[in-house]
Protein backbone atom coordinates (compact mmCIF):
# COMPACT_ATOMS: atom_id res chain seq x y z
CA UNK A 1 0.00 0.00 0.00
CA UNK A 2 1.47 3.34 -1.06
CA UNK A 3 1.53 6.15 1.46
CA UNK A 4 -0.13 9.40 0.37
CA UNK A 5 2.30 12.15 -0.51
CA UNK A 6 1.99 15.77 -1.49
CA UNK A 7 4.26 18.54 -2.64
CA UNK A 8 5.32 21.15 -0.10
CA UNK A 9 8.10 23.73 -0.03
CA UNK A 10 11.28 23.29 1.96
CA UNK A 11 12.71 26.62 3.10
CA UNK A 12 16.32 26.44 4.22
CA UNK A 13 18.02 29.35 5.99
CA UNK A 14 21.71 29.32 6.88
CA UNK A 15 22.72 32.16 9.17
CA UNK A 16 24.58 33.27 12.27
CA UNK A 17 23.82 31.29 15.43
CA UNK A 18 23.82 34.55 17.41
CA UNK A 19 20.37 35.43 16.04
CA UNK A 20 18.74 32.03 16.54
CA UNK A 21 16.43 33.12 19.36
CA UNK A 22 15.16 36.14 17.41
CA UNK A 23 14.62 34.11 14.25
CA UNK A 24 12.70 31.36 16.01
CA UNK A 25 10.52 33.92 17.76
CA UNK A 26 9.81 35.50 14.35
CA UNK A 27 8.93 32.12 12.84
CA UNK A 28 6.44 31.52 15.66
CA UNK A 29 4.87 34.96 15.06
CA UNK A 30 4.65 34.23 11.32
CA UNK A 31 2.63 31.08 12.06
CA UNK A 32 5.24 28.38 11.39
CA UNK A 33 4.08 25.16 13.01
CA UNK A 34 7.47 23.42 13.07
CA UNK A 35 11.11 23.68 12.09
CA UNK A 36 14.45 21.93 12.46
CA UNK A 37 17.61 23.71 13.61
CA UNK A 38 21.08 22.20 13.14
CA UNK A 39 24.63 23.47 13.46
CA UNK A 40 26.27 24.41 10.16
CA UNK A 41 29.81 25.11 8.98
CA UNK A 42 31.13 26.43 5.70
CA UNK A 43 32.60 29.28 3.72
CA UNK A 44 30.90 32.11 1.90
CA UNK A 45 31.16 35.79 1.07
CA UNK A 46 31.80 36.63 4.73
CA UNK A 47 34.61 34.07 5.12
CA UNK A 48 34.92 30.73 6.87
CA UNK A 49 32.34 29.95 9.54
CA UNK A 50 33.74 26.98 11.43
CA UNK A 51 31.96 27.25 14.81
CA UNK A 52 35.32 27.22 16.63
CA UNK A 53 33.84 29.92 18.87
CA UNK A 54 30.20 30.86 19.38
CA UNK A 55 30.43 34.22 17.61
CA UNK A 56 31.50 32.42 14.41
CA UNK A 57 28.92 29.62 14.58
CA UNK A 58 26.24 29.13 11.95
CA UNK A 59 22.90 27.37 12.09
CA UNK A 60 20.68 25.84 9.43
CA UNK A 61 16.93 26.24 9.89
CA UNK A 62 14.59 24.12 7.78
CA UNK A 63 10.85 24.65 7.48
CA UNK A 64 8.45 22.51 5.44
CA UNK A 65 5.32 24.47 4.58
CA UNK A 66 3.24 25.67 1.65
CA UNK A 67 4.86 27.94 -0.95
CA UNK A 68 3.02 31.08 0.17
CA UNK A 69 4.29 30.67 3.74
CA UNK A 70 7.86 30.05 2.56
CA UNK A 71 7.81 33.18 0.42
CA UNK A 72 6.33 35.22 3.28
CA UNK A 73 9.13 34.08 5.59
CA UNK A 74 11.78 35.01 3.01
CA UNK A 75 10.24 38.47 2.59
CA UNK A 76 10.43 38.94 6.36
CA UNK A 77 14.06 37.80 6.46
CA UNK A 78 14.98 40.16 3.63
CA UNK A 79 13.32 43.10 5.38
CA UNK A 80 14.72 42.44 8.86
CA UNK A 81 18.00 40.50 8.62
CA UNK A 82 19.69 40.42 5.19
CA UNK A 83 21.39 43.82 5.47
CA UNK A 84 23.06 43.14 8.83
CA UNK A 85 23.71 39.41 9.09
CA UNK A 86 25.36 36.64 7.11
CA UNK A 87 22.30 34.82 5.79
CA UNK A 88 21.33 32.79 2.77
CA UNK A 89 17.96 31.20 2.12
CA UNK A 90 16.50 29.01 -0.58
CA UNK A 91 13.22 27.28 -1.36
CA UNK A 92 12.74 24.01 -3.17
CA UNK A 93 9.81 21.71 -3.76
CA UNK A 94 9.77 18.42 -1.84
CA UNK A 95 7.45 15.43 -1.75
CA UNK A 96 6.33 14.70 1.79
CA UNK A 97 4.84 11.57 3.27
CA UNK A 98 2.29 12.10 5.99
CA UNK A 99 1.22 15.46 4.54
CA UNK A 100 -1.17 16.02 7.43
CA UNK A 101 1.93 16.79 9.57
CA UNK A 102 2.61 19.94 7.53
Order of alpha helices (4+ residues) and beta strands (2+ residues): beta-alpha-beta-beta-beta-beta-alpha-beta
